[in-house]
Structure formats: structure tokens, C-alpha cells
Amino acid sequence: MKTLLFFISAVALSGAAAAETPQPKLIVAISVDQFSADLFNEYRARFTGGLKTLQQGAVFANGFQSHAATETCPGHATILTGVHPTRSGIIANYWVDYNAPRPEKQVYCAEDETAKGSLPDKPVVSTVHLKAKTLGERMKRFNPASRVIAVAGKDRAAVMMGGELTDEMWWWDNGKFSTLTDRKTPASVQKINDELAETVASGLPAPPLPNLCRPFVAPVSVTAKKSVGTPLGPLPPKTPKGMRVRPELDQATLAIATRLTDDYQLGHRSTPDLLAVSLSATDYVGHNFGTAGPEMCAQMMALDQALDAFLKHLDASGVSYVVMLTADHGGHDVAERNRARAIPDDLRVTAAVGLKALNEAMDYGKNPVFRVDDPKSDTIAGDLYLNPSIKGKKRRKLIADARRWLTGKNDMIAAVFTRDQLLAMRAPTLPPEAWSLAERAAASVHAARSGDLIVLLKPRMSPIGAPGEGYVATHGSPWDYDRRVPILFWRPGMIGFEQPNSIETVDIMPTLAALIGLPVPTVEIDGKCRDLDAGPGSTCP
């Protein structure tokens, strides 16, 4: 009886302590680019560092980037805004704007195309296209004393997670870290850039291949000149682009984040601060080598250790902090390796559904009438834009004819929707894994930025039709291997739990806001707060 009473008292005290857990003074929001739920589940038992630590908190192994356009820009924009792409306006990495004030009508998600000299491949980086408030913006507007810092391996990741009111915003830019045009470079960042310059100039030896990754070595030919499935070699001198697939990219990104955390004394004041970090090497490895080889295995192990060192630094600082880790989208392995491993229907698109074939089929004179968001691409996947000079009945007929022609290519195309059809849809009420293809596409559509038609390829149909020396695998589909991502919340001392049921990445922002007592009107977001308190208390208001 005494033992039982002691146990009840202990539980009661534990619950009281949990309910009285002080608000964190630092939110650390981490996105690992292309870190699919499949990758997380494959490697989660093998992690020994930071990713093992984060699994001691609240684990949502089935998080969803619910929309169809599973790309870097729209995915990052959901994480700290709490809204789907249809409300953030970030429908893709690129879109077409025939009203853009320059000859090039392709627009990059993180540029200001009205700025002098800005081009999609050499943008003047800006937050102007993001139509939703980030968590950092809300924090700064609620209390200007809060500090907000964003550091990423890509400019679009830093922009979409940081938003308009960052104190510092840094991203990897071909050999060094860059910032917005009106910002100065702190001495701590300059020091890291100087070190990176020396590294790029001299090159690097081949990264070590952990023993547990050796069974993954199995060369697979993708083209006559390129194979995947072998360990990474050395980085030749003066090849900054090669750094993108190396563990040093994530290490440098975390080094910048650590230095700026110390410079700004994040978490040491009465007001809460935000550090947003996006780690990009996993995405570049996935694109260049696929997700199932020794290249990705080595990247997962290196990521785990880099995060471990980062968390230990936060622990040593003595701040009260909470970490959230998720991804902007998932990814799919190389088609050739999947076919060799019992998935014969893993294919690549052909020119039969190419833009040239469509325009020829429409028989509208010699000038192409449809285009995609990439003027260098012939692949039809995602948004398809009709020339705005064609109006009235001719326009309606061409859209209908193109939709009919595309729907007929049902060996490669799963569905074709019109923009107006998607804009008229109601928000789905079922969990994200049960959304229809139309509902997934509707979450990505925007009246002023989306194409006249939205084309969705069939499952396991890679939009990379003829890979060259660059990307051999990708993402961007409406299928769950691209939509499913892990969502982890952890803070020292919290009572952990695992929730196998799905939640969405738009739930992250209101959950983090609740942890610091930041009010967020529910009408302004698509997500909902998730209770992270396994005791009798509640995270959510």
C-alpha cells in the first residue's frame, strides 16, 4: 500500500512539474531538405547522435507536406507560416508571370523580379513573394525585442523560414554564405567564409564511409557516363558546386547558426528568440545519387553527428530551448535502381508527353502556345501556362483540347486539372493521407501564379526523362513518398511519446507559437496546435 501511494504521489508530482514547465526562451526550427519519412524510418534505429536525441521527444513519423507541389520553396513556406501554398502564394520554386517587368517571364520564388539585374538563376533575393507571416514575423511584431535568425544551404529556404523581419539571414552561395543586399557581414560569419574559401581552393579528401554503409555499395548505371551507388570521391580544388553533396555543407550551415546564436545571445533575454535552420546536403545527395545508396547512408550518419555537436553546444549555453525538426518534402530513389530491385514500373517520362509534342498537337500556327515554368525544359509536370494573348473562345477551346490530349496519355499522366476547377474546391476535412489528387493540387493553386492546367504524373514516373551528368532523381509529385516527412519536437527533460497518426507541417507554427504564449488567430492559418505535453497539462490554449 505504501508503495502504491508513493507511486501515485510521484506521478502527481511529475504531472505538476510538467504542467509548470517554463516557456522556452529559444525556438530552434530545423528543416532537413528532402528528409523523407522513408529515410527517417530506414535510419532511425541507426542514429546515435542528434537524431537519436530528438527521438526522445514527440515523434510524428507521419507528418505531411499535404500539397501536390512538393518542392523546396513551397515546402519550406509551410513550416513556419502554418498555411498551405494556396495561401502563402509560394506554389513552386518557379512560376510564369507574363506581366513580369523584364523579357524573361520565369519568376523565382525568392527573388524580386522588379529589382535591377534580377534573373531567376541569378536573383536579387527577397521575401516579396511570400504572402503569409512567418513565426519570426509574428514574434517580432508581438515583441520587437525578439531576435530572429535564418541560416540555410539555399536562399529560398532561408527566405521562406525566416520571412520579412529577420535580424540575420544567410545562405550558401557557390562557395560562401551570402545575405540580403542591404545587410553587413558579422566578423564571425566572415571568418567562416574565409575558412570555406581556403577549403574550396584546396579541395577535400574523400569523406569516410561508415562501416554500416558498406553493404549499400552496389554500382547502378543511370547513363552511359554516370553510375550511382559508390562512395563519394575527393573534392577537387576550386569546385565550390561539389561542396553541395558533401557533409561539410551542413556542418558549415550549423557553424554559422552556432556563431550567430552566440553573437546575438539567443535565448538569454526575457523575450523568446527564433533560430531557423535549413540543411540542404541531403537534397543534393538525393538528386545526384538517389536515396538508397552509400552516398545517402553516409550523409545520414554525418547529419546525425553534426546535429549532435549542435545540440551539445546549445546545452552548454544554458538556455531553455526547444527544437523542431522536419523536412520540406520527401524524395524518390533513382528509377534504374528501383527497377533492379523489384519495382519494374518505376519509369521516366518520354517525349510523348513533352511540351513540344503538346504544342504540335494543338496545331496553333508555328508559335508554341503552352509553356512550363522552366523555359529550358520539355517535361510537362505541374503548372502549364497558356499564352495570355489568346483570349475568349479560342482560349477556352485550347485549354479543353490540351486537357483532353494530356488525359489521353494515361500511361504516364495520372490527372489533369484546370486552375479554375481547383480554386472552386472546398478545403478537405479528412486526414492528409486520405486527400484526393484534386485536393492535393488545390492546396498548391494560386489564382495569380498557377498555370491554366495542373498536370500530375503517375506514381513512380520520374519527370527527369533523360538524365545527363546532373540530377538523376527528384521529388515534386503528389504521391506520399514525396509528401510524407518526419516532424519531431524535443526539449531537454520533456516526456516523450510517439504518435503514428498523421499531422501536417502547417501544424508546426501554431504549436511552436503556443509553447511561447504567442497568440495566433486561427482564421489566419490552416494548421492547428498539437499538444506536446504527455502529462496532465496542455501545450495548446
N, C-alpha and C positions, 0 to 999 in steps of 0.2 A: 504493500500500500504506500509506504514511504517513497519507494522507487517510482511508482506511478505519479504521485504528487510532485516529485522532483521533476519528472519528465514534463508534466503539464506546465509547471512554473517556468521551466527552461524554454518551452515553446512559446509561452506567453511573452517572456522577456525578449526572445528572438523576434517575435512579431512586432513588439513595441519598438525595438531598435530599428527594424526595417521601416516601420512607418515614420520614424523620426530621422531617417537618413537625410542629411543636409543636401541641398541642391548643389550640383557640381558647378564649379567656377570655370571649367573649360570643357567645351564640347569639341571632340575630335571626330570629324566625319571623313571616312576614308572610302574611296571608290577604287576598286581594282579593275581596270579596263579589261573586258572580255573574261571575267572570272565567273564562269557559268556555275549553276548549281551542280551540273555534272562533274565539273572539275573539282569543286569543293567536296562533293561526296566521294569522289575517287581517291582524293588525297587526305581527307580529314583525319584518318587514323594514323597517317604517317607524319603529320606535323608534330614538331617537338618544341617550337618557339612561339612567336607571337600569335600565330593562327591557332595553336593549341590553347593558349591563354584565353583568347576571345571566345572559344567554345565553352568556357566555364560560365558564360553569362546566358543571355536569352538568345537561343538559336532558332531562327526561322529558316530552315533549309530549303523551303519552297517559297521564296519571295518571287515576285513577278514584276518585270517591266511589262505592263499589261498591253501596251500598244503594239501595232504591227511594225512600225519603222524602228527596228531595234538597232540603232546606230549610236555612235558616241555622243553626239550633241543632244539629241532628244532624251537619251537615257540619263545623262548627267543632269539635264534640266529638271527631271522629275524628282531627284533625290532630296534637294533642299528647298524646293518650292512647294511640294505637296500637290502639284497639278499635273495632269496629262498633257501631252504635246498640243492637243487641240486648244488648250487654254494658255500654255506658255508661248505658243507661236513657233516653237522650235520643232518643226515637223521632220527634219532630216539634217544631215551635215551640210547639204547644199540644196538649193531650190532655184527655180527660174522666176525672175521678175522682169517682164518686158518693159516696165517703167523705170528700171534702174538707170541712173544718170550717167551711163557710160556704154560703149559699144558691147562690152561683154555683159550678157544678161544673166549669167550664172551668178548666184549670190552665196557667199559662205556664211554659215550660221553665226560665226563670231567675228564678223567684220562690220565696219561702217563703210558701205559702198559709196557713200557720198563724200568720203574723205579723199583728199588728193592722193592719187597714186595707188589707192587700194585695189587689189585684184584678188580673186578667190584663192589663188595659190601663193600670193604674197600680200596678205590682208593687213589693213590697219585694224588691229584687234580692238574690239569694242563689245560692250554689253547691250548695244542699242536694240538688238532684235529680241531679247528676252522680255516677254510681256508679263512676267509674273515676279512677285517679290521672293527673294531667297530668304532663308532663315537669317543670314547675316544682315540683310537689309532690315528685316523686322526688328532684330536685336538693336541695331544702330538707331533706328527711328524711335524705339521704345526708350532707349538709354544711350545717347551718343558716346558715353564713356566706354562702352563695349568695344573690343578690338576684334577685327575680322581679317583673317589672312587666308589666302588661297594659293596653293602650290601644286603644280601638276606637270605631267610629262607632255601634255598637249595644251595649246592655248584654249581650245574650245571647252576642255574640261575645267580649267581654272575659271573661265568666264561663267559657265553655267552653274558651277557650285558656289562661286564667290558672289556674283551679282554686282550691282552698281556701286556699293559703298564700302568696298574693301580698303583696308589700310595698306595692305601689300597684296600684289597678285603677280605670281611668277610662273613661267612655263619653259620647258625645254625647247630650244630653238636652234637646231642644227649645230650643236657643239657647245652651247652655252645656255644659260637661263636668261630670258628676256621679260620685260614688264611693259605696262602701258606707256604710251609715248610721253605722257606728262609726269612720269614718275622718276625718282632718282634711285640709284643703286646703293644700298647699305654696304658698309665695309665687309660685313660677314658674307653677303652674297657675292661680292666681288672676289673675295678670297676663294670661294668655291669655284667660281667661274675661271679664275686663274689656274686652279688645280686641274679643272677639266680641260682647259686649253693645252696644258702640258700632257695630259693623258691622251688627248686626241692626236697631238703632234707625234707622240712616241709610239702609240698603239698599245695593245694589251695582249698578254698571252691567252691561250685558250682557257676558258673557265673550267674549273674541275667538274668532273661528272660524278655525283654521289653514287655510292655502290648500289643503292636501291634503284637507281635509274638505269643501270647497265642492262637489265633484261629488256628495256624498251628499245635498245639499238636494233634496228631492222630497216635497212635502206629500202625506200619505195620510190620508184621513178615516177615523176609527175610530168616532165617533158624530157626531150632528148638530152637536154643540157642540165636539168635540175632534178635532184633527188632530195627527199627528206628522210628523217629517221636516223640521223647520225649526229654525234656530239658536235657542238659548236667549235669552230677553229679559232685561231688568234684574230684579233682585230688589227688590220694593217694600219700603219701610220697614216694620218691625215684622211681618215674616213669617218667623219662625225655621224653620218647616217647609220653606220654599222653599230653605233652605240645603242640604238633603239631596241635591239634584241638582246642586249647584254644586261646582266643583273646590276651593273654599275648605274644604269639609268634610274632604277628605283632607289638605289642607295643614295644617289646624288639628290633626288627629289626629297627624300626623307631628311637628308642633311640640311637642305635649305629650310625645310619645315622646322627642324630642330633649332637651327640658328635663330630663325625669326621668332620662334616661341620664347627663346631665352632673351632676345633683344627687346621684345615687347612685354616681357614678364607676363605672358598669358596665364590667366588663372590665379594671379596673385593679388587681384584687387577685389573690391566688393561687388563689382558688376561682372556678369559672366562673359566669357570670350569664346570665339569660334575659330578653329583651325580646320580648314577643308583641304584635303589632300587627295589627288588622283594619281595612281601609279599605272604607268602605261606600258611597261615592258611586256606584260602578259599578252596584251593585244597584239603587239608587233610580232611576238613569237608565234601566236596563233595564226596570224595572217601569212607569215613567211614559211612556217614549218608545219602547221596544223596543231591539233590539241592532244594527240595521242602518242607522241614520240619522246625520245630522250631530251629533246630541246625543251619541251614543256615541263617535263618532270624536273629537270634541273632548275628551270625558272620557278616552279612551285617551291622547291626547297630553299632557293635563295631568297624568295619573297618572305617565306616564313621566318628566316633568320634576320632579315632586315627589319621586319616588324618587331621582332623580339628586342633588338637593340633599341628601337624607337620607344617601345613601351617601358623598357627599363630606365631610359632617360627621363620619361615622364614621372615614373615612380620616384626617382631620385630627386626630382624637383620639389616634391612635397605638395603639389597642387591636388585639389579634389577634381577629378576629371572623369568623363565618360567617353567611351569610344563606340562609334557605329561603323561597321564595315559592310559594304555591299558592292554591287557592280552596275555598270551602265547597260550591260547586255550580256548575253552568253556567246556561244560560238559553236561552229561545226567543224569536224575534222576534214582532212583532205579527202576528196571523193575517191581517189585511187586507192588509198589505204583502206577506206571503208569497204570498197568493192572486194578487196583482197581478204577482208575479214567478215565475210558472210552477209554483206549488205549490197546485193547486186543492183538494187535500184537507186544507189547513190550516184547521181549523174551530174553533168554540166549542161547548161543551156547551149543551144546551137543557133546558128544564124537564121534558122527558120522563124524564130520569134524575135529577130533583131529589128532595130529601128528602120534600117534601110528596107527590109522586107515589108514592114508595115506601110511605110510611105509609098512604096511602089504599088502595093495593093490598093491604096486609096486612090491612085490614078488622078492626082490633082495637079496636072501640069508637071513641069520639071523641078519645081521647088518643093523641098520637104515641108510638110505641114505640121508634123508632130516632132517634138524633141523631148529628150530626157534631161535630168538636171546636170549631167556631165556631157559637154559637147564632144568629148573625145571617145565616148562610149557608144556602142551599138546595142547594148543589152537593155531590154525592156523589163524593168522590175522596179516597182514603186510608182513614183509620180510621172505621168505622161502629159505633156503640155501641148495644146493646140495653138497655132499662131493666132494672136488676137485680132489680126486684120481680117480674119474670116468671121463673118457675123451672121446672125439671123438663122434662116432655114438651112443654109449651107453648113453652118457651124453645128447645128443640132444633128444634121444628117451625118456629117463626118464623125462626130462623137459616137453616134449609134452604129455606124458602119465599122469603125475601129473596134468598138467593144465586141461586136459580133465576130469580127475576124479574129481577135485575140481569144475570145471564149472558145472558138473552134480549135485552138491549139491546146487542147486539154491534156495532151501528153506531157506538157511542161508547165502549163498555167493552171492554177487552182481556182482563181476567181478574178473578176474584173468589176470594179465599182465606179460609178460616177461620183464626182465630188459632191454634187447636189444631193445625191442619194444618201451619202454618208452624213452630210450636215443635218439632214432631216431626222436622223435617228435619235432615239432616246438613250440616255445613259444606261448601261447594263446594270442589272441587280444581282446577278449570280457571281460566285467567286471567279477570279480571273482565268483559271484554267478551263472554265465552262463557257467563256465568251465565244460567240460565233466569230467567223472570219470578218464579217461585216462590222461587228462591234470592236474588234481589234483595230481594224482600219479606221473606224470612225474616231477612235481615241487619238489618232495621229493627224486628222484632217483639219485644215485651217482655210477659211474662206478666201483669204487674200494670198496664200502662199502655196496651197496644194495644187496639184495638177488637175486637169479636166477629168482624167481617168487615173485610177489607182489599180495597179496590176500586182497580183500576188502569185509568186511561183509555187509550184507543188512542193511538198516536203522533200527534203534531201536533193533538191535541184539547185545546184550552185549557180549563182549569177555570173561567176567567172568562167566564161565559156572556153577560152583558150589561154591558160596561164603562161606567162612569159618567165622572166627571171625574177619578178617581184612577187606579188601576193599569189598564193595558191589556194588559200581557204579564207572564208569570210563569215559574216553574220548579216543581219538586216532583214531576216524573214519574220513572218508572223507565227512561226512554229515554236513550240515550247523549249527546244534546245537553245533558241536564241532569247526567249522571254524569261526563262527561269534563272534566278540568281539567289545566292545566299544573302540573308540580312541578319547581321549579328550585332547585339548590343551588349556591352560589358563595362563594368566599373569595378574597381577593387572592392572586395567584400560583398558584392551583391549575391543574392540567392539565384543560382542559375536554373534554367529549365529549357526543354526542347519542345517546340511546337511544330508538328508536322503539317498542320493545315496551312493553307496559303495566306499570305498577306501581299500587299503591293508596296512598291518603292515610294509611292506617294504618301504612304502612311508614316514614313520616316520623319519628315519635317514636323508634323504636329506632335509626334511622340517626343522628339527632342525638345520642342518648344515647351511641352508640359513639364519636362524634367527641370527646366529653369524658371517655371512660372510665367512664361511669356504668353499673353493672350493672342489667339489666332482665330478670327471669325470663321466659322465653319463654312459660310457661304462663299468664302474666297478660295477654298481648296477642294480637291477631290478626295484626299485621303482622310483617314481617321486616326486618332490617337490609339496606341496599343499599350495595354497595361503591362509594365515590365516588373511589377512588384509581386513576387511569388508569395509574399506574406499577406496579412490582412489589410494592408494599406492599398493605395491605388496611385499609379502614375498619372492617370488622366483626370482632368477636372470633372 
